[in-house]
Amino acid sequence: MKAVVGEEALTDEDRLFLEFHDRFEAEFVKQDLMENRTIFQSLDKAWDLLSLFPKEKLTKIKKAHKDNFYMREKRVFDERRNA
């Protein structure tokens, strides 16, 4: 898309989709040969990537799941720091 219209013509939301695409390929799909990732680590990576988008844009995901896992790593970090 950015090759067709140019990156400066993209909306902020378009840029989020491009960032998601690039990070999804690099961090989720291209798992290193020696990386022994558990399903839980894969799910954490998926939530980290989905958290690029505003919570209200994730309309196909149940509210309870978003409440539990959206920005989970940041919440866990903040809880540990304040403990």
HUFEN-V894595 format. One record per backbone hydrogen bond with DSSP energy under -1.0 kcal/mol. NH is the residue of the N-H (numbers start at 1). CO is the residue of the C=O. If there is no record, write none. Layout:
nh=NH co=CO
nh=NH co=CO
This chain:
nh=5 co=1
nh=6 co=2
nh=9 co=6
nh=10 co=7
nh=15 co=11
nh=16 co=12
nh=17 co=13
nh=18 co=14
nh=19 co=15
nh=20 co=16
nh=21 co=17
nh=22 co=18
nh=23 co=19
nh=24 co=20
nh=25 co=21
nh=26 co=22
nh=27 co=23
nh=28 co=24
nh=29 co=24
nh=30 co=25
nh=31 co=29
nh=35 co=32
nh=42 co=38
nh=43 co=39
nh=44 co=40
nh=45 co=41
nh=46 co=42
nh=47 co=43
nh=48 co=44
nh=49 co=45
nh=50 co=46
nh=51 co=47
nh=52 co=49
nh=53 co=50
nh=57 co=54
nh=58 co=55
nh=59 co=57
nh=61 co=58
nh=66 co=62
nh=67 co=63
nh=68 co=64
nh=69 co=65
nh=70 co=66
nh=72 co=69
nh=75 co=71
nh=76 co=72
nh=77 co=73
nh=78 co=74
nh=79 co=75
nh=80 co=76
nh=81 co=77
nh=82 co=78
